[in-house]
Amino acid sequence: MRRREGEEMEARLALMKSRVAELRQRLKEAEEEVKPELERRIDLAPGQAEMERQKLQNLKDLGFEKWETIKGQAEKAWEELEKSLGEIASRLKQ
């Protein structure tokens, strides 16, 4: 894994952590009927982010060759996590 790519992924992890904290705050003001579903989805995000952090560490340990092999899978996982948080944020705006 290239150093720059590793740093970018670490920055994305930090951003995810702050977005989850922000969503938890906004959830307090959400309508009661949507709170349970959104809270469940928010609760899943840190676990997903932790799995990505572990993958990142494994990739750092394995090096560039392995990164090129699974880069697409890693990007897809990030996109799914970001999409999920975006959907939650959108629902909280309503």
Secondary structure by P-SEA (a helix, b strand, c coil): ccaaaaaaaaaaaaaaaaaaaaaaaaaaaccccaaaaaaaaaaaaaaaaaaaaaaaaaaaaacaaaaaacaaaaaaaaaaaaaaaaaaaaaaac
